[in-house]
Amino acid sequence: MTPSLCLPGAAAFAAACLASSLLSPRAFASENDNTVFPFAAETTAPLPPETPLPAAPRKVSLEKLPAEAATGTAGTILTQTPSVRTGCFPGDLRAVLTQISVHFGRPVVVTSGHRGGGRRGSFHRSCQAADVQIAGISPAAIARHARSLPGVGGVGTYGHTRSVHVDVGERVFSWHGARRRSASLNSGCCPDCAAAAVARGQRPRFEAVCTG
């Protein structure tokens, strides 16, 4: 055992000195020794790699339609809510909407009709336009058929909603989202076709105007 370094009679340090005298010198590292203090190594599990968040899906408004939209009679014009104003629709717009409804065999649901505000020049303000949906029918199919009907001025799909814009204004135009294609009543890519339609008292059909 290693001799104690305590002074005789130092009662206050007796217990500490006795403990130090009992320790083995191998528990410590000397200046010329590579022995290290014994301790438990702390280990940390590696963090899992970060998983990139999936891109947020594009939100498309899925407006709720009334129950009659799927069960009603073809040739019927409904409104999505009682607040949608259709009472001022002219006869030619009603006729167009009725033809669309008959073609698909289901009621047309007007999601937006007459609006007092909105973009200047909008045919909604003059009650010549309707945004419509048909239960179970895609916006593209509705728009495609609407463009084939005589008397239709503008047809458009928005991208953020399933509603399709249909109007009986004097401009012949179509759009999807921000991409708009237009032609005036008396000119276009087919002036002869446009002139013939005007002579018959009709607007040029979309096939007769520039779509490039």
C-alpha positions as CSV (number, residue, x, y, z in Angstrom):
1,M,0.0,0.0,0.0
2,T,1.2,3.5,-0.7
3,P,2.3,5.3,2.5
4,S,0.0,8.0,3.6
5,L,1.1,11.6,3.1
6,C,-1.0,12.9,6.0
7,L,0.5,14.7,9.0
8,P,0.2,12.8,12.3
9,G,-2.6,14.2,14.5
10,A,-4.5,15.8,11.6
11,A,-7.8,14.3,12.7
12,A,-9.8,16.5,10.4
13,F,-8.2,14.9,7.3
14,A,-7.8,11.4,8.6
15,A,-10.6,9.8,6.6
16,A,-9.6,11.6,3.4
17,C,-6.0,10.7,3.8
18,L,-6.9,7.1,4.5
19,A,-9.0,6.9,1.4
20,S,-6.2,8.4,-0.8
21,S,-3.7,6.0,0.6
22,L,-5.8,3.0,-0.4
23,L,-6.2,4.1,-4.1
24,S,-4.1,2.3,-6.7
25,P,-1.7,4.5,-8.7
26,R,-3.0,2.8,-11.9
27,A,-6.3,4.7,-11.5
28,F,-4.5,7.9,-12.6
29,A,-2.4,8.9,-15.7
30,S,1.2,10.0,-15.1
31,E,3.0,12.5,-17.3
32,N,4.7,9.7,-19.2
33,D,1.8,7.3,-19.3
34,N,-1.0,7.1,-22.0
35,T,-3.4,5.7,-19.5
36,V,-6.6,7.7,-19.4
37,F,-9.2,8.1,-16.7
38,P,-11.7,5.2,-17.0
39,F,-15.1,6.6,-18.1
40,A,-18.1,5.5,-20.2
41,A,-17.9,6.9,-23.7
42,E,-21.1,8.8,-24.6
43,T,-22.5,7.7,-28.0
44,T,-25.1,9.5,-30.0
45,A,-27.1,7.7,-32.7
46,P,-26.7,9.5,-36.1
47,L,-29.7,11.5,-37.1
48,P,-31.7,10.2,-40.1
49,P,-31.3,12.2,-43.3
50,E,-33.9,14.8,-43.8
51,T,-36.7,13.8,-46.1
52,P,-37.8,16.6,-48.4
53,L,-41.4,17.6,-48.0
54,P,-43.6,16.8,-50.9
55,A,-44.7,19.6,-53.1
56,A,-48.1,21.0,-52.1
57,P,-50.8,19.8,-54.6
58,R,-52.4,22.5,-56.7
59,K,-55.6,23.4,-55.1
60,V,-58.7,23.1,-57.2
61,S,-62.0,24.4,-55.9
62,L,-64.5,21.6,-55.7
63,E,-67.7,23.5,-55.3
64,K,-70.6,21.6,-53.7
65,L,-73.5,21.3,-56.1
66,P,-77.1,20.9,-55.0
67,A,-78.5,17.3,-55.0
68,E,-80.7,18.1,-58.0
69,A,-77.6,18.6,-60.1
70,A,-77.2,14.8,-60.5
71,T,-80.8,13.8,-60.4
72,G,-82.6,16.6,-62.1
73,T,-84.1,16.8,-65.6
74,A,-82.1,17.7,-68.6
75,G,-82.8,21.1,-69.9
76,T,-83.0,22.5,-66.4
77,I,-81.1,25.5,-65.2
78,L,-80.3,25.5,-61.4
79,T,-78.3,27.8,-59.1
80,Q,-75.6,26.7,-56.8
81,T,-77.0,28.9,-53.9
82,P,-80.1,31.1,-53.6
83,S,-77.8,34.1,-53.7
84,V,-76.8,33.5,-57.4
85,R,-78.7,36.0,-59.5
86,T,-80.0,34.7,-62.8
87,G,-83.4,36.5,-63.1
88,C,-82.0,39.0,-65.5
89,F,-80.5,36.5,-68.0
90,P,-81.6,37.3,-71.5
91,G,-83.3,34.7,-73.7
92,D,-80.3,33.9,-75.8
93,L,-78.1,33.1,-72.7
94,R,-80.9,30.9,-71.3
95,A,-81.2,29.2,-74.6
96,V,-77.5,28.4,-74.7
97,L,-77.5,27.0,-71.2
98,T,-80.5,24.9,-72.0
99,Q,-78.8,23.5,-75.0
100,I,-75.7,22.6,-73.0
101,S,-77.9,20.9,-70.4
102,V,-79.8,18.9,-73.0
103,H,-76.6,17.8,-74.7
104,F,-75.2,16.3,-71.5
105,G,-78.5,15.1,-70.1
106,R,-78.1,16.8,-66.8
107,P,-79.1,20.2,-65.3
108,V,-76.7,23.1,-65.7
109,V,-75.8,24.7,-62.3
110,V,-75.0,28.4,-62.4
111,T,-72.3,29.1,-59.8
112,S,-72.1,32.8,-60.7
113,G,-74.5,35.0,-62.6
114,H,-75.1,38.7,-62.5
115,R,-72.5,40.6,-60.5
116,G,-72.6,44.3,-59.9
117,G,-68.8,44.5,-59.2
118,G,-65.8,42.8,-60.8
119,R,-63.7,43.6,-63.8
120,R,-64.7,46.5,-65.9
121,G,-66.2,45.2,-69.2
122,S,-67.2,41.9,-67.7
123,F,-70.4,40.5,-69.2
124,H,-71.4,39.4,-65.7
125,R,-72.1,43.0,-65.0
126,S,-74.5,43.3,-67.9
127,C,-76.1,39.9,-67.0
128,Q,-74.9,38.3,-70.2
129,A,-72.6,35.8,-68.7
130,A,-72.8,32.7,-66.4
131,D,-70.2,30.5,-64.7
132,V,-71.6,27.0,-64.9
133,Q,-71.0,23.4,-63.8
134,I,-72.6,20.1,-64.6
135,A,-72.3,17.2,-62.1
136,G,-70.0,14.5,-63.4
137,I,-68.9,16.5,-66.5
138,S,-65.4,17.9,-66.9
139,P,-64.9,21.6,-67.5
140,A,-63.1,20.9,-70.7
141,A,-66.0,18.9,-72.1
142,I,-68.5,21.7,-71.2
143,A,-66.3,24.3,-72.7
144,R,-65.7,22.3,-75.9
145,H,-69.4,21.9,-76.5
146,A,-70.2,25.5,-75.6
147,R,-67.7,26.7,-78.2
148,S,-69.6,24.8,-80.9
149,L,-73.0,26.5,-80.2
150,P,-74.1,29.5,-82.3
151,G,-74.8,32.7,-80.4
152,V,-72.0,32.1,-77.9
153,G,-69.6,35.0,-77.4
154,G,-67.0,33.9,-74.8
155,V,-66.1,30.6,-73.3
156,G,-63.4,30.1,-70.6
157,T,-62.0,27.8,-68.0
158,Y,-60.3,29.1,-65.0
159,G,-58.0,26.4,-63.8
160,H,-58.6,27.0,-60.1
161,T,-62.3,26.1,-60.3
162,R,-64.5,23.6,-62.1
163,S,-66.8,26.4,-63.3
164,V,-66.9,27.3,-67.0
165,H,-67.6,30.8,-68.2
166,V,-70.2,31.2,-70.9
167,D,-71.4,34.5,-72.3
168,V,-73.4,35.9,-75.2
169,G,-71.4,39.1,-75.5
170,E,-70.4,40.6,-78.8
171,R,-66.7,39.5,-78.6
172,V,-65.8,36.0,-79.8
173,F,-63.1,34.7,-77.4
174,S,-61.9,31.8,-75.3
175,W,-59.4,31.3,-72.6
176,H,-58.0,28.9,-70.1
177,G,-56.5,30.4,-66.9
178,A,-54.4,33.4,-68.0
179,R,-54.1,32.4,-71.7
180,R,-56.7,34.3,-73.7
181,R,-57.4,34.1,-77.4
182,S,-59.7,36.5,-79.0
183,A,-61.1,37.8,-82.3
184,S,-63.5,40.6,-83.1
185,L,-67.0,40.1,-84.5
186,N,-66.2,41.2,-88.1
187,S,-62.6,40.0,-88.5
188,G,-60.5,37.1,-87.6
189,C,-58.5,34.3,-89.3
190,C,-61.4,33.6,-91.6
191,P,-62.9,37.0,-92.7
192,D,-65.1,35.3,-95.3
193,C,-66.5,33.0,-92.7
194,A,-67.1,35.9,-90.3
195,A,-68.8,38.0,-93.0
196,A,-71.1,35.1,-93.9
197,A,-72.1,34.6,-90.3
198,V,-72.8,38.3,-89.9
199,A,-74.9,38.3,-93.1
200,R,-77.0,35.5,-91.5
201,G,-77.4,37.6,-88.4
202,Q,-75.1,35.3,-86.4
203,R,-71.8,35.6,-84.6
204,P,-68.9,33.8,-86.2
205,R,-68.4,30.4,-84.6
206,F,-65.1,29.6,-83.0
207,E,-64.0,27.4,-85.9
208,A,-64.2,30.5,-88.1
209,V,-61.8,32.7,-86.0
210,C,-58.1,32.7,-85.2
211,T,-57.2,30.4,-82.4
212,G,-53.4,30.6,-82.7
